């Protein structure tokens, strides 16, 4: 078997060097909680407009939650 030519080796070295230089580096960000990570991701990747509108309509149709006992108690009801 013949050893690969020096031209081929040189080309492979150049391709490897180019790949290392152009490869994006990960951000490496750490989050204190899962909620914080989800909020950060939501800011970076907003939902499509159609989906956002559907969610807003659904949330608007939900009934308001009942007042808690302490709110009723302090309001004098």
C-alpha positions in Angstrom: 0.0 0.0 0.0 1.3 3.4 -0.9 1.4 6.2 1.7 -0.9 9.2 1.0 0.8 12.0 -0.9 2.0 15.0 0.9 -0.5 17.2 -1.1 -3.4 15.1 0.2 -2.1 15.4 3.8 -1.6 19.1 3.4 -5.2 19.5 2.1 -6.6 17.5 5.0 -4.7 19.6 7.5 -6.1 22.8 6.0 -9.7 21.5 6.0 -9.3 20.5 9.7 -7.9 23.9 10.6 -10.7 25.7 8.8 -13.4 23.6 10.5 -11.9 24.4 13.9 -11.8 28.1 13.2 -15.3 28.4 11.8 -17.1 26.1 14.3 -19.3 28.2 16.7 -18.4 28.0 20.3 -21.2 27.2 22.8 -22.3 30.1 25.0 -21.7 28.2 28.2 -24.3 30.0 30.2 -25.5 28.5 33.5 -28.9 29.0 35.0 -30.0 28.9 38.7 -33.3 27.2 37.9 -35.2 25.5 35.1 -37.7 28.4 35.1 -34.9 30.9 34.4 -33.6 28.8 31.6 -37.1 28.6 30.0 -37.6 32.4 30.3 -34.2 33.0 28.7 -35.0 30.6 25.9 -38.4 32.3 25.3 -36.8 35.7 25.0 -34.3 34.3 22.4 -36.8 32.3 20.5 -40.3 33.9 20.4 -43.2 31.7 19.3 -44.7 32.2 15.9 -47.4 34.9 15.7 -50.2 32.5 15.0 -49.4 30.4 18.1 -48.9 33.5 20.3 -52.4 34.7 19.3 -54.0 31.4 20.0 -52.4 31.2 23.5 -53.5 34.8 24.2 -57.1 34.0 23.3 -57.1 30.9 25.4 -55.7 32.7 28.4 -58.2 35.5 28.0 -61.1 33.0 28.1 -60.0 31.5 31.4 -62.0 32.5 34.5 -60.2 34.6 37.1 -59.0 32.5 40.1 -61.0 32.7 43.3 -59.8 35.2 45.9 -57.8 33.6 48.6 -59.0 33.4 52.2 -56.7 36.2 53.4 -57.9 38.6 50.7 -61.5 37.9 51.7 -60.7 38.3 55.3 -58.9 41.7 54.9 -61.6 43.1 52.6 -64.3 42.4 55.3 -66.4 39.9 53.4 
